[in-house]
Amino acid sequence: MTEQFKTWALVELFGHSRIAGEVSEQTIAGGAMVRIDVPETETSPAFTRIVNVSAIYAINPMTEEMAMILAGQLNVKPIQAWDIREYFEKNKKALMPVKGDDESFEAF
């Protein structure tokens, strides 16, 4: 029987990004993936990120305490839902056409 991989670690991803948390393997749609459960920090809620194994440069196992400290220092955030209405309200003046423009703006 093969032992399931699970450890606290700093994961280095191609593209120079790093993420720290509890790392385990997960199979999705028949493919091997790596699951990173990032703990709650002072500036971010706990969240999970699942990455393809080919996106990983290195996995650096460490203690839970050290991974939690790094998670706070790296300040990686979960993906947030994007709300077009909120964006439009904040950027209304820049998005509105100049009076007399031939193009009309009726999307909103």
C-alpha positions in Angstrom: 0.0 0.0 0.0 1.3 3.4 -1.0 1.4 6.1 1.7 -0.4 9.3 0.9 1.9 12.3 0.7 1.0 15.0 3.2 3.3 17.6 4.8 3.6 21.2 5.7 5.8 23.0 3.1 6.8 26.0 1.1 5.8 25.3 -2.5 7.7 27.2 -5.2 5.9 27.5 -8.5 7.2 28.3 -11.9 6.6 32.1 -12.5 8.4 33.0 -9.3 5.4 32.6 -7.0 5.6 30.8 -3.6 2.8 29.6 -1.3 3.0 27.9 2.1 0.6 25.5 3.8 -0.3 21.9 4.3 0.5 20.0 1.1 -1.1 16.8 -0.1 -1.7 15.0 -3.3 -5.1 14.8 -5.0 -6.3 13.2 -8.1 -8.7 15.3 -10.3 -10.2 13.9 -13.5 -7.6 11.1 -13.4 -4.7 13.5 -13.2 -2.2 14.0 -10.4 -2.5 17.4 -8.7 -1.0 19.0 -5.6 -3.4 20.5 -3.0 -2.1 23.3 -0.8 -4.3 24.2 2.2 -3.1 27.7 3.2 -3.9 28.5 6.9 -5.7 31.6 8.0 -3.4 34.6 8.5 -3.9 38.1 10.0 -4.7 39.4 6.5 -6.4 36.5 4.7 -8.8 33.7 5.4 -7.8 30.0 5.1 -8.2 28.7 1.6 -7.2 25.9 -0.7 -5.2 26.1 -4.0 -4.9 23.1 -6.3 -2.0 23.1 -8.8 -0.8 20.9 -11.5 2.4 19.0 -10.6 4.1 20.4 -13.7 3.7 23.9 -12.3 5.9 23.1 -9.3 9.6 23.9 -9.2 10.2 22.7 -5.6 8.4 21.5 -2.4 10.3 22.4 0.8 9.0 20.4 3.7 9.0 22.2 7.1 7.3 22.3 10.5 3.7 23.5 10.7 4.8 26.5 12.8 7.3 27.6 10.1 4.8 27.1 7.3 2.2 29.2 9.2 4.8 32.0 9.6 5.7 31.9 5.9 2.0 31.9 4.9 1.6 35.2 6.8 4.7 36.7 5.3 4.0 35.7 1.7 0.5 37.2 2.0 -1.0 35.0 -0.8 -4.7 35.7 -1.2 -7.5 33.5 -2.3 -9.1 34.3 -5.7 -11.9 36.8 -5.3 -15.1 36.9 -7.3 -15.1 39.8 -9.7 -18.2 42.0 -9.7 -18.7 44.0 -12.9 -21.2 46.4 -11.2 -18.8 47.3 -8.5 -16.0 47.9 -11.1 -18.3 50.0 -13.2 -19.4 52.2 -10.3 -15.8 52.8 -9.3 -14.7 53.6 -12.9 -17.9 55.2 -14.3 -16.3 58.4 -15.4 -13.4 56.7 -17.2 -15.8 54.3 -19.0 -18.4 56.8 -20.1 -18.0 58.1 -23.7 -17.2 61.7 -24.2 -20.2 63.8 -25.4 -20.3 64.0 -29.1 -18.4 60.6 -29.7 -19.8 58.6 -32.6 -19.7 55.4 -30.5 -22.5 54.9 -28.0 -22.1 53.2 -24.7 -25.2 51.3 -23.8 -23.8 48.2 -22.1 -24.8 49.4 -18.7 
